[in-house]
Amino acid sequence: MHTLKKLAIATATVGFMALSPMAVHAEDGDMTRQLTEARQEGSVWTAFALNQHLSPFSIDVEIENGVAVLTGEVESQVDRDLAEQVALGVEGVSEVDNQLKVEGENADRTDNKDGSFSDRFNDATTTATVKSKLLWNRNTEGLDINVTTKNGVVTLEGNANSDTASELAERLARNTEGVRQVDNKLNINAEAGTADKAKAKANEAGGAISDAWITSKVKSSFLLSSNLDGLDISVDTKGGEVTLSGHVNTSAEKDLAVETAENLRGVKSVNADALKVGTDS
């Protein structure tokens, strides 16, 4: 409501000033900026409203000089990260000051009924990591998958649109630091994700996924992988084209690094010519 109200006020003000040439000349620059920022706020707010993961939450948006300030509460760290990515995808937004809070953060730190705090923290971290990987992957981000973790055992429940998608979700979870076992209870439903993908396309209409976001998620995916963590891999992205450089220990690790990057949302191509294996120069 706050964003829509501000957009309406800005638009009405411009209509009024059109009747006063002197006022237009005096404040044209400032009003143009305010109208642009109001429209950007409206675009961000609309993208949140259309996104199935973010629509239930009350997120306030303020934009000034290309910086979007997000406030409010979301359900998980994954939703917090998604909100930032969606805002960065809106044209004209160059930076996000993410002040969103995760619901129940403080309560989780004091409630130790089920197991030790350390165990619950590790399981919660694993769940958030697996959710993030599923969300970032172009082949699983629109699927209805619920993730839970207990003592390092990850359970996947919900729907996948094919055996291939189900196997990929399981592989992404299994290839995550701290996961001991994956219990794949996903149902195969050919219609799964169809409506969500349509919404995702609508979300992307506000602007392309930024190169900075892609680089960040490629690096994070490497760090979150149990088979790539700690390797010397540099990542650079330009126009959705990812370049990997540095060193890996084996050809299998290089193939995994390329596959991991290729499957992330927004990635158009991956160049790994500069990624050397072993002691190759």
Phi and psi restraints in degrees (value plus and minus 20) as a CYANA .aco file:
   2 HIS   PHI     -78.5   -38.5
   2 HIS   PSI     -66.3   -26.3
   3 THR   PHI     -85.9   -45.9
   3 THR   PSI     -65.4   -25.4
   4 LEU   PHI     -82.9   -42.9
   4 LEU   PSI     -59.0   -19.0
   5 LYS   PHI     -83.3   -43.3
   5 LYS   PSI     -64.5   -24.5
   6 LYS   PHI     -85.5   -45.5
   6 LYS   PSI     -58.6   -18.6
   7 LEU   PHI     -84.4   -44.4
   7 LEU   PSI     -61.7   -21.7
   8 ALA   PHI     -84.3   -44.3
   8 ALA   PSI     -62.8   -22.8
   9 ILE   PHI     -82.6   -42.6
   9 ILE   PSI     -64.8   -24.8
  10 ALA   PHI     -82.6   -42.6
  10 ALA   PSI     -62.8   -22.8
  11 THR   PHI     -85.5   -45.5
  11 THR   PSI     -63.2   -23.2
  12 ALA   PHI     -83.6   -43.6
  12 ALA   PSI     -58.3   -18.3
  13 THR   PHI     -84.3   -44.3
  13 THR   PSI     -60.6   -20.6
  14 VAL   PHI     -82.7   -42.7
  14 VAL   PSI     -59.5   -19.5
  15 GLY   PHI     -83.5   -43.5
  15 GLY   PSI     -60.1   -20.1
  16 PHE   PHI     -86.8   -46.8
  16 PHE   PSI     -62.8   -22.8
  17 MET   PHI     -89.0   -49.0
  17 MET   PSI     -40.7    -0.7
  18 ALA   PHI     -83.5   -43.5
  18 ALA   PSI     -40.4    -0.4
  19 LEU   PHI    -105.7   -65.7
  19 LEU   PSI     -27.9    12.1
  20 SER   PHI    -147.4  -107.4
  20 SER   PSI      72.6   112.6
  21 PRO   PHI     -76.2   -36.2
  21 PRO   PSI     -58.5   -18.5
  22 MET   PHI     -84.7   -44.7
  22 MET   PSI     -61.1   -21.1
  23 ALA   PHI     -85.7   -45.7
  23 ALA   PSI     -57.8   -17.8
  24 VAL   PHI     -80.5   -40.5
  24 VAL   PSI     -67.0   -27.0
  25 HIS   PHI     -85.4   -45.4
  25 HIS   PSI     -54.7   -14.7
  26 ALA   PHI     -94.6   -54.6
  26 ALA   PSI     -55.4   -15.4
  27 GLU   PHI    -147.1  -107.1
  27 GLU   PSI      -1.8    38.2
  28 ASP   PHI     -77.9   -37.9
  28 ASP   PSI     -66.7   -26.7
  29 GLY   PHI     -82.8   -42.8
  29 GLY   PSI     -66.7   -26.7
  30 ASP   PHI     -87.0   -47.0
  30 ASP   PSI     -61.7   -21.7
  31 MET   PHI     -88.0   -48.0
  31 MET   PSI     -56.8   -16.8
  32 THR   PHI     -80.8   -40.8
  32 THR   PSI     -63.2   -23.2
  33 ARG   PHI     -83.6   -43.6
  33 ARG   PSI     -65.4   -25.4
  34 GLN   PHI     -82.7   -42.7
  34 GLN   PSI     -60.9   -20.9
  35 LEU   PHI     -85.9   -45.9
  35 LEU   PSI     -61.8   -21.8
  36 THR   PHI     -80.8   -40.8
  36 THR   PSI     -65.3   -25.3
  37 GLU   PHI     -85.6   -45.6
  37 GLU   PSI     -57.9   -17.9
  38 ALA   PHI     -84.7   -44.7
  38 ALA   PSI     -60.1   -20.1
  39 ARG   PHI     -86.4   -46.4
  39 ARG   PSI     -58.9   -18.9
  40 GLN   PHI     -83.6   -43.6
  40 GLN   PSI     -62.9   -22.9
  41 GLU   PHI     -80.7   -40.7
  41 GLU   PSI     -61.5   -21.5
  42 GLY   PHI     -82.4   -42.4
  42 GLY   PSI     -58.3   -18.3
  43 SER   PHI     -86.3   -46.3
  43 SER   PSI     -62.4   -22.4
  44 VAL   PHI     -85.0   -45.0
  44 VAL   PSI     -66.5   -26.5
  45 TRP   PHI     -80.2   -40.2
  45 TRP   PSI     -62.6   -22.6
  46 THR   PHI     -83.9   -43.9
  46 THR   PSI     -61.4   -21.4
  47 ALA   PHI     -82.1   -42.1
  47 ALA   PSI     -59.5   -19.5
  48 PHE   PHI     -84.4   -44.4
  48 PHE   PSI     -63.1   -23.1
  49 ALA   PHI     -85.4   -45.4
  49 ALA   PSI     -53.0   -13.0
  50 LEU   PHI    -101.6   -61.6
  50 LEU   PSI     -41.7    -1.7
  51 ASN   PHI    -100.1   -60.1
  51 ASN   PSI     104.6   144.6
  52 GLN   PHI     -80.5   -40.5
  52 GLN   PSI     -49.6    -9.6
  53 HIS   PHI    -100.7   -60.7
  53 HIS   PSI     -44.2    -4.2
  54 LEU   PHI    -130.5   -90.5
  54 LEU   PSI     -37.2     2.8
  55 SER   PHI     -79.2   -39.2
  55 SER   PSI     -50.9   -10.9
  56 PRO   PHI     -94.3   -54.3
  56 PRO   PSI     -33.6     6.4
  57 PHE   PHI    -115.6   -75.6
  57 PHE   PSI     132.1   172.1
  58 SER   PHI    -115.3   -75.3
  58 SER   PSI      81.0   121.0
  59 ILE   PHI    -137.1   -97.1
  59 ILE   PSI     103.0   143.0
  60 ASP   PHI    -114.4   -74.4
  60 ASP   PSI     124.4   164.4
  61 VAL   PHI    -147.4  -107.4
  61 VAL   PSI     110.4   150.4
  62 GLU   PHI    -149.4  -109.4
  62 GLU   PSI     111.1   151.1
  63 ILE   PHI    -143.0  -103.0
  63 ILE   PSI     111.5   151.5
  64 GLU   PHI    -164.3  -124.3
  64 GLU   PSI     101.3   141.3
  65 ASN   PHI      34.7    74.7
  65 ASN   PSI      21.0    61.0
  66 GLY   PHI      64.0   104.0
  66 GLY   PSI     -22.3    17.7
  67 VAL   PHI    -122.1   -82.1
  67 VAL   PSI     100.7   140.7
  68 ALA   PHI    -116.0   -76.0
  68 ALA   PSI     102.7   142.7
  69 VAL   PHI    -121.2   -81.2
  69 VAL   PSI      99.2   139.2
  70 LEU   PHI    -125.7   -85.7
  70 LEU   PSI     107.9   147.9
  71 THR   PHI    -152.2  -112.2
  71 THR   PSI     137.8   177.8
  72 GLY   PHI     108.5   148.5
  72 GLY   PSI    -181.6  -141.6
  73 GLU   PHI    -149.9  -109.9
  73 GLU   PSI     123.7   163.7
  74 VAL   PHI    -148.4  -108.4
  74 VAL   PSI     152.1   192.1
  75 GLU   PHI    -101.5   -61.5
  75 GLU   PSI     -50.3   -10.3
  76 SER   PHI    -169.8  -129.8
  76 SER   PSI     148.2   188.2
  77 GLN   PHI     -83.4   -43.4
  77 GLN   PSI     -52.0   -12.0
  78 VAL   PHI     -82.8   -42.8
  78 VAL   PSI     -64.5   -24.5
  79 ASP   PHI     -84.6   -44.6
  79 ASP   PSI     -57.2   -17.2
  80 ARG   PHI     -82.8   -42.8
  80 ARG   PSI     -64.2   -24.2
  81 ASP   PHI     -87.4   -47.4
  81 ASP   PSI     -59.1   -19.1
  82 LEU   PHI     -83.8   -43.8
  82 LEU   PSI     -61.4   -21.4
  83 ALA   PHI     -79.6   -39.6
  83 ALA   PSI     -60.4   -20.4
  84 GLU   PHI     -84.1   -44.1
  84 GLU   PSI     -63.7   -23.7
  85 GLN   PHI     -84.7   -44.7
  85 GLN   PSI     -60.9   -20.9
  86 VAL   PHI     -83.6   -43.6
  86 VAL   PSI     -62.8   -22.8
  87 ALA   PHI     -83.9   -43.9
  87 ALA   PSI     -61.4   -21.4
  88 LEU   PHI     -83.8   -43.8
  88 LEU   PSI     -44.9    -4.9
  89 GLY   PHI     -96.6   -56.6
  89 GLY   PSI     -29.9    10.1
  90 VAL   PHI    -102.5   -62.5
  90 VAL   PSI     111.9   151.9
  91 GLU   PHI     -78.3   -38.3
  91 GLU   PSI     111.6   151.6
  92 GLY   PHI      77.3   117.3
  92 GLY   PSI     -36.4     3.6
  93 VAL   PHI    -108.7   -68.7
  93 VAL   PSI      93.6   133.6
  94 SER   PHI    -120.4   -80.4
  94 SER   PSI     -37.7     2.3
  95 GLU   PHI    -174.8  -134.8
  95 GLU   PSI     130.0   170.0
  96 VAL   PHI    -145.0  -105.0
  96 VAL   PSI     105.6   145.6
  97 ASP   PHI    -116.2   -76.2
  97 ASP   PSI      75.3   115.3
  98 ASN   PHI    -106.3   -66.3
  98 ASN   PSI      79.6   119.6
  99 GLN   PHI    -124.5   -84.5
  99 GLN   PSI      -5.1    34.9
 100 LEU   PHI     -84.0   -44.0
 100 LEU   PSI     120.5   160.5
 101 LYS   PHI    -127.0   -87.0
 101 LYS   PSI     127.2   167.2
 102 VAL   PHI    -110.8   -70.8
 102 VAL   PSI     107.4   147.4
 103 GLU   PHI     -77.5   -37.5
 103 GLU   PSI     115.0   155.0
 104 GLY   PHI      54.9    94.9
 104 GLY   PSI      -7.4    32.6
 105 GLU   PHI     -76.6   -36.6
 105 GLU   PSI     -69.9   -29.9
 106 ASN   PHI     -87.4   -47.4
 106 ASN   PSI     -57.3   -17.3
 107 ALA   PHI     -84.7   -44.7
 107 ALA   PSI     -59.2   -19.2
 108 ASP   PHI     -81.2   -41.2
 108 ASP   PSI     -51.2   -11.2
 109 ARG   PHI     -95.1   -55.1
 109 ARG   PSI     -42.1    -2.1
 110 THR   PHI    -126.6   -86.6
 110 THR   PSI     -35.3     4.7
 111 ASP   PHI    -110.7   -70.7
 111 ASP   PSI      91.6   131.6
 112 ASN   PHI    -139.1   -99.1
 112 ASN   PSI       8.2    48.2
 113 LYS   PHI     -84.8   -44.8
 113 LYS   PSI     -62.5   -22.5
 114 ASP   PHI    -123.8   -83.8
 114 ASP   PSI      70.4   110.4
 115 GLY   PHI      61.0   101.0
 115 GLY   PSI     154.5   194.5
 116 SER   PHI     -93.3   -53.3
 116 SER   PSI     138.9   178.9
 117 PHE   PHI     -79.0   -39.0
 117 PHE   PSI     -60.1   -20.1
 118 SER   PHI     -81.1   -41.1
 118 SER   PSI     -64.8   -24.8
 119 ASP   PHI     -84.7   -44.7
 119 ASP   PSI     -64.4   -24.4
 120 ARG   PHI     -86.8   -46.8
 120 ARG   PSI     -57.2   -17.2
 121 PHE   PHI     -84.6   -44.6
 121 PHE   PSI     -64.1   -24.1
 122 ASN   PHI     -83.6   -43.6
 122 ASN   PSI     -62.4   -22.4
 123 ASP   PHI     -85.4   -45.4
 123 ASP   PSI     -60.9   -20.9
 124 ALA   PHI     -84.4   -44.4
 124 ALA   PSI     -59.6   -19.6
 125 THR   PHI     -84.4   -44.4
 125 THR   PSI     -62.1   -22.1
 126 THR   PHI     -82.4   -42.4
 126 THR   PSI     -64.4   -24.4
 127 THR   PHI     -79.9   -39.9
 127 THR   PSI     -66.7   -26.7
 128 ALA   PHI     -82.4   -42.4
 128 ALA   PSI     -58.7   -18.7
 129 THR   PHI     -85.2   -45.2
 129 THR   PSI     -66.7   -26.7
 130 VAL   PHI     -83.7   -43.7
 130 VAL   PSI     -63.1   -23.1
 131 LYS   PHI     -78.8   -38.8
 131 LYS   PSI     -62.5   -22.5
 132 SER   PHI     -81.2   -41.2
 132 SER   PSI     -65.8   -25.8
 133 LYS   PHI     -84.0   -44.0
 133 LYS   PSI     -58.5   -18.5
 134 LEU   PHI     -87.5   -47.5
 134 LEU   PSI     -57.4   -17.4
 135 LEU   PHI     -91.5   -51.5
 135 LEU   PSI     -57.6   -17.6
 136 TRP   PHI     -96.1   -56.1
 136 TRP   PSI     -43.6    -3.6
 137 ASN   PHI     -99.3   -59.3
 137 ASN   PSI     109.8   149.8
 138 ARG   PHI     -82.8   -42.8
 138 ARG   PSI     -42.7    -2.7
 139 ASN   PHI    -115.4   -75.4
 139 ASN   PSI     -28.2    11.8
 140 THR   PHI    -148.3  -108.3
 140 THR   PSI     -28.0    12.0
 141 GLU   PHI     -85.9   -45.9
 141 GLU   PSI     -42.1    -2.1
 142 GLY   PHI    -118.5   -78.5
 142 GLY   PSI     -15.3    24.7
 143 LEU   PHI    -107.3   -67.3
 143 LEU   PSI     133.4   173.4
 144 ASP   PHI    -110.7   -70.7
 144 ASP   PSI      65.7   105.7
 145 ILE   PHI    -142.3  -102.3
 145 ILE   PSI     105.4   145.4
 146 ASN   PHI    -120.5   -80.5
 146 ASN   PSI     115.5   155.5
 147 VAL   PHI    -140.3  -100.3
 147 VAL   PSI     108.4   148.4
 148 THR   PHI    -153.1  -113.1
 148 THR   PSI     132.5   172.5
 149 THR   PHI    -155.3  -115.3
 149 THR   PSI     115.8   155.8
 150 LYS   PHI    -161.9  -121.9
 150 LYS   PSI      99.0   139.0
 151 ASN   PHI      34.1    74.1
 151 ASN   PSI      19.8    59.8
 152 GLY   PHI      62.6   102.6
 152 GLY   PSI     -20.3    19.7
 153 VAL   PHI    -118.4   -78.4
 153 VAL   PSI      97.5   137.5
 154 VAL   PHI    -114.6   -74.6
 154 VAL   PSI     110.4   150.4
 155 THR   PHI    -132.0   -92.0
 155 THR   PSI     105.9   145.9
 156 LEU   PHI    -125.6   -85.6
 156 LEU   PSI     103.7   143.7
 157 GLU   PHI    -151.7  -111.7
 157 GLU   PSI     131.8   171.8
 158 GLY   PHI     109.3   149.3
 158 GLY   PSI    -164.3  -124.3
 159 ASN   PHI    -150.4  -110.4
 159 ASN   PSI     120.4   160.4
 160 ALA   PHI    -143.8  -103.8
 160 ALA   PSI     129.1   169.1
 161 ASN   PHI    -104.6   -64.6
 161 ASN   PSI     -22.5    17.5
 162 SER   PHI    -185.4  -145.4
 162 SER   PSI     143.6   183.6
 163 ASP   PHI     -80.7   -40.7
 163 ASP   PSI     -56.5   -16.5
 164 THR   PHI     -82.2   -42.2
 164 THR   PSI     -64.1   -24.1
 165 ALA   PHI     -85.3   -45.3
 165 ALA   PSI     -58.7   -18.7
 166 SER   PHI     -84.3   -44.3
 166 SER   PSI     -63.7   -23.7
 167 GLU   PHI     -85.5   -45.5
 167 GLU   PSI     -57.5   -17.5
 168 LEU   PHI     -85.8   -45.8
 168 LEU   PSI     -64.1   -24.1
 169 ALA   PHI     -79.3   -39.3
 169 ALA   PSI     -62.9   -22.9
 170 GLU   PHI     -84.5   -44.5
 170 GLU   PSI     -61.1   -21.1
 171 ARG   PHI     -86.5   -46.5
 171 ARG   PSI     -60.2   -20.2
 172 LEU   PHI     -82.2   -42.2
 172 LEU   PSI     -60.9   -20.9
 173 ALA   PHI     -88.3   -48.3
 173 ALA   PSI     -63.8   -23.8
 174 ARG   PHI     -84.6   -44.6
 174 ARG   PSI     -55.8   -15.8
 175 ASN   PHI    -107.9   -67.9
 175 ASN   PSI      24.7    64.7
 176 THR   PHI    -145.0  -105.0
 176 THR   PSI     115.1   155.1
 177 GLU   PHI     -76.7   -36.7
 177 GLU   PSI     110.7   150.7
 178 GLY   PHI      74.0   114.0
 178 GLY   PSI     -27.9    12.1
 179 VAL   PHI    -106.9   -66.9
 179 VAL   PSI     101.9   141.9
 180 ARG   PHI    -112.1   -72.1
 180 ARG   PSI     -51.5   -11.5
 181 GLN   PHI    -178.8  -138.8
 181 GLN   PSI     130.8   170.8
 182 VAL   PHI    -142.7  -102.7
 182 VAL   PSI     104.8   144.8
 183 ASP   PHI    -123.3   -83.3
 183 ASP   PSI      80.7   120.7
 184 ASN   PHI    -108.9   -68.9
 184 ASN   PSI      84.9   124.9
 185 LYS   PHI    -129.7   -89.7
 185 LYS   PSI       1.2    41.2
 186 LEU   PHI     -87.9   -47.9
 186 LEU   PSI     118.0   158.0
 187 ASN   PHI    -111.5   -71.5
 187 ASN   PSI     124.5   164.5
 188 ILE   PHI    -111.4   -71.4
 188 ILE   PSI      98.1   138.1
 189 ASN   PHI    -157.0  -117.0
 189 ASN   PSI      93.9   133.9
 190 ALA   PHI     -80.6   -40.6
 190 ALA   PSI     -42.9    -2.9
 191 GLU   PHI    -109.4   -69.4
 191 GLU   PSI     -26.9    13.1
 192 ALA   PHI     -81.1   -41.1
 192 ALA   PSI     109.8   149.8
 193 GLY   PHI      68.0   108.0
 193 GLY   PSI     -27.0    13.0
 194 THR   PHI     -83.2   -43.2
 194 THR   PSI     -70.8   -30.8
 195 ALA   PHI     -85.9   -45.9
 195 ALA   PSI     -57.8   -17.8
 196 ASP   PHI     -84.8   -44.8
 196 ASP   PSI     -57.8   -17.8
 197 LYS   PHI     -86.8   -46.8
 197 LYS   PSI     -54.8   -14.8
 198 ALA   PHI     -84.2   -44.2
 198 ALA   PSI     -60.1   -20.1
 199 LYS   PHI     -86.2   -46.2
 199 LYS   PSI     -59.1   -19.1
 200 ALA   PHI     -81.8   -41.8
 200 ALA   PSI     -59.8   -19.8
 201 LYS   PHI     -85.1   -45.1
 201 LYS   PSI     -57.3   -17.3
 202 ALA   PHI     -85.1   -45.1
 202 ALA   PSI     -58.6   -18.6
 203 ASN   PHI     -82.9   -42.9
 203 ASN   PSI     -60.0   -20.0
 204 GLU   PHI     -92.0   -52.0
 204 GLU   PSI     -33.9     6.1
 205 ALA   PHI     -84.1   -44.1
 205 ALA   PSI     -45.4    -5.4
 206 GLY   PHI     -92.6   -52.6
 206 GLY   PSI     -32.1     7.9
 207 GLY   PHI     136.2   176.2
 207 GLY   PSI     132.8   172.8
 208 ALA   PHI     -93.4   -53.4
 208 ALA   PSI     134.8   174.8
 209 ILE   PHI     -84.2   -44.2
 209 ILE   PSI     111.9   151.9
 210 SER   PHI     -92.7   -52.7
 210 SER   PSI     132.3   172.3
 211 ASP   PHI     -81.6   -41.6
 211 ASP   PSI     -56.5   -16.5
 212 ALA   PHI     -83.4   -43.4
 212 ALA   PSI     -60.5   -20.5
 213 TRP   PHI     -85.1   -45.1
 213 TRP   PSI     -64.0   -24.0
 214 ILE   PHI     -81.0   -41.0
 214 ILE   PSI     -68.2   -28.2
 215 THR   PHI     -77.7   -37.7
 215 THR   PSI     -64.7   -24.7
 216 SER   PHI     -81.1   -41.1
 216 SER   PSI     -63.4   -23.4
 217 LYS   PHI     -95.2   -55.2
 217 LYS   PSI     -52.1   -12.1
 218 VAL   PHI     -83.9   -43.9
 218 VAL   PSI     -67.8   -27.8
 219 LYS   PHI     -81.2   -41.2
 219 LYS   PSI     -64.0   -24.0
 220 SER   PHI     -83.0   -43.0
 220 SER   PSI     -60.1   -20.1
 221 SER   PHI     -83.3   -43.3
 221 SER   PSI     -57.9   -17.9
 222 PHE   PHI     -84.4   -44.4
 222 PHE   PSI     -64.6   -24.6
 223 LEU   PHI     -87.9   -47.9
 223 LEU   PSI     -52.2   -12.2
 224 LEU   PHI    -102.5   -62.5
 224 LEU   PSI     -29.2    10.8
 225 SER   PHI    -103.8   -63.8
 225 SER   PSI     116.0   156.0
 226 SER   PHI     -91.7   -51.7
 226 SER   PSI     -36.0     4.0
 227 ASN   PHI    -126.0   -86.0
 227 ASN   PSI     -26.4    13.6
 228 LEU   PHI    -143.1  -103.1
 228 LEU   PSI     -31.8     8.2
 229 ASP   PHI     -75.7   -35.7
 229 ASP   PSI     108.7   148.7
 230 GLY   PHI      71.0   111.0
 230 GLY   PSI     -26.1    13.9
 231 LEU   PHI     -94.1   -54.1
 231 LEU   PSI     135.7   175.7
 232 ASP   PHI    -108.7   -68.7
 232 ASP   PSI      62.3   102.3
 233 ILE   PHI    -144.3  -104.3
 233 ILE   PSI     105.3   145.3
 234 SER   PHI    -120.3   -80.3
 234 SER   PSI     125.7   165.7
 235 VAL   PHI    -147.7  -107.7
 235 VAL   PSI     112.8   152.8
 236 ASP   PHI    -156.4  -116.4
 236 ASP   PSI     118.1   158.1
 237 THR   PHI    -149.3  -109.3
 237 THR   PSI     111.4   151.4
 238 LYS   PHI    -157.7  -117.7
 238 LYS   PSI      98.4   138.4
 239 GLY   PHI      39.9    79.9
 239 GLY   PSI      13.0    53.0
 240 GLY   PHI      62.4   102.4
 240 GLY   PSI     -22.5    17.5
 241 GLU   PHI    -116.3   -76.3
 241 GLU   PSI      98.3   138.3
 242 VAL   PHI    -116.4   -76.4
 242 VAL   PSI     111.6   151.6
 243 THR   PHI    -134.5   -94.5
 243 THR   PSI     105.8   145.8
 244 LEU   PHI    -126.9   -86.9
 244 LEU   PSI     115.8   155.8
 245 SER   PHI    -161.2  -121.2
 245 SER   PSI     146.6   186.6
 246 GLY   PHI      95.9   135.9
 246 GLY   PSI    -167.4  -127.4
 247 HIS   PHI    -156.6  -116.6
 247 HIS   PSI     125.2   165.2
 248 VAL   PHI    -148.5  -108.5
 248 VAL   PSI     145.8   185.8
 249 ASN   PHI    -102.2   -62.2
 249 ASN   PSI     -53.9   -13.9
 250 THR   PHI    -158.7  -118.7
 250 THR   PSI     145.8   185.8
 251 SER   PHI     -85.3   -45.3
 251 SER   PSI     -53.4   -13.4
 252 ALA   PHI     -82.6   -42.6
 252 ALA   PSI     -59.3   -19.3
 253 GLU   PHI     -87.0   -47.0
 253 GLU   PSI     -57.5   -17.5
 254 LYS   PHI     -84.6   -44.6
 254 LYS   PSI     -64.4   -24.4
 255 ASP   PHI     -81.7   -41.7
 255 ASP   PSI     -60.4   -20.4
 256 LEU   PHI     -86.4   -46.4
 256 LEU   PSI     -60.3   -20.3
 257 ALA   PHI     -81.7   -41.7
 257 ALA   PSI     -64.2   -24.2
 258 VAL   PHI     -84.5   -44.5
 258 VAL   PSI     -66.4   -26.4
 259 GLU   PHI     -81.6   -41.6
 259 GLU   PSI     -62.7   -22.7
 260 THR   PHI     -79.8   -39.8
 260 THR   PSI     -65.9   -25.9
 261 ALA   PHI     -87.5   -47.5
 261 ALA   PSI     -62.5   -22.5
 262 GLU   PHI     -80.6   -40.6
 262 GLU   PSI     -52.5   -12.5
 263 ASN   PHI    -105.3   -65.3
 263 ASN   PSI     -23.2    16.8
 264 LEU   PHI    -100.5   -60.5
 264 LEU   PSI     127.9   167.9
 265 ARG   PHI     -78.7   -38.7
 265 ARG   PSI     117.4   157.4
 266 GLY   PHI      68.1   108.1
 266 GLY   PSI     -31.9     8.1
 267 VAL   PHI    -100.9   -60.9
 267 VAL   PSI     103.4   143.4
 268 LYS   PHI    -111.3   -71.3
 268 LYS   PSI     -57.8   -17.8
 269 SER   PHI    -179.1  -139.1
 269 SER   PSI     141.9   181.9
 270 VAL   PHI    -150.6  -110.6
 270 VAL   PSI     106.1   146.1
 271 ASN   PHI    -130.0   -90.0
 271 ASN   PSI      95.2   135.2
 272 ALA   PHI    -137.1   -97.1
 272 ALA   PSI       2.9    42.9
 273 ASP   PHI     -80.2   -40.2
 273 ASP   PSI     -52.2   -12.2
 274 ALA   PHI    -110.1   -70.1
 274 ALA   PSI     -15.8    24.2
 275 LEU   PHI    -114.1   -74.1
 275 LEU   PSI      85.6   125.6
 276 LYS   PHI    -110.4   -70.4
 276 LYS   PSI     130.3   170.3
 277 VAL   PHI    -122.8   -82.8
 277 VAL   PSI     109.2   149.2
 278 GLY   PHI      40.2    80.2
 278 GLY   PSI    -142.9  -102.9
 279 THR   PHI    -120.1   -80.1
 279 THR   PSI      -5.6    34.4
 280 ASP   PHI     -76.0   -36.0
 280 ASP   PSI     120.8   160.8
